[in-house]
Amino acid sequence: MKMDKTYKTRDYGNIFRLIYAMKRCTRQQIAEKLSISLPTVTHNLNLLTQRGLVYNSGAHHATGGRKANLYQCVADSRLALGIDITRRHLSLVLINLELQIVDKKRIRCAFQDSDAYFAHMGRELTEILSKNGVDGGRLLGVGVSMPVIVNSDQKSISYAEVINVGENLYERMAAHIPYPFLLFNDANSAGLAESWVSDSSGDMTYLFLSASVGGAHMTGRQLQYGANQRTGEFGHMCIVPGGRRCYCGQRGCLDAYCSAKILSDFTGGNLGAFFEALKQGDNPGYRRLFDQYMDYLAIAVKNLRMCYDSDIVLGGTVGAYMSDYIDVFRQKVAALNPFERETGYIRVCHYKTEAAAVGSAIYYINEFIGTVENQ
Ligand SMILES: [Zn+2]
């Protein structure tokens, strides 16, 4: 029987996924790893190449002197857009299949649940796509992350205190986003982005330290949602019984001690200015404040290590400044941990401001890679 030239099998998807995971590989490596014949590999590589998903990136010297061609994914063959909505900013990030940031924009713009705001968002979306020559054929979808708890339908919201949102938000946004789109919790999205960008495939706990505190827990790059989509609501763990009042109505929550506002309130809402002044070192008040901030944060990190026994990534707007202080911070956590002195499991985030937007776009990249044979 002659093989249909356009026939796609499960091998087609598996070959694409293997090349994606390995970054580059030879025909022989694919045949061996997937236990399929070389003619089947060749047939599917031809199909993937014709469709613009894979390319031959040149020869590689194998041991023994023979040259073998290397195949790689075409990173820009598909793109996804992530939009992050916060109280004060609107960010857009266009990423390709390899999670490289193709373009991004961050606008200072206060959130309002209004048609005018969503129309503005729609115009920014159209602009970034047309500027980069991205049409509906290459765009996989748009992920919108917000500081809200999103139901499992990714369209309705079960809890929103940080920003005010009304009913039927998704439907009202849809009028301005003419592509497939879904809503995501900001901290979950940011955690997902950090988990994908790190080389580790192990468990990861992500602490999102921004205007509000949240987080995420990932197992093998998969977000754990829990029964009510509330896994990772670390901001409302109690760290000081009867302590400061939290916006949720309770007392002593981590959010009341470790939100970015605790620091930025001293510099007119500008977190960058706080860390700049801290670095200058001439304000002992800021040093004491940040030292106390790290003391509370260390309690949270120690507790998370006890719960999950996984890597812990410090993210969000504060996490982005933690590199300079990580050694001191690790010592604080080590002093609280009864089991271990080693603190290499505490890491600083990779992304500075765009993690939530990247993570919401990753949803579409993940979906595409998982179902490429059906596209
Ligand atoms: Zn709370």
Boltz pocket constraint, residues with backbone or C-beta under 6 A from the ligand:
constraints:
  - pocket:
      binder: B
      contacts: [[A, 235], [A, 236], [A, 246], [A, 247], [A, 248], [A, 249], [A, 250], [A, 253], [A, 255]]
      max_distance: 6.0
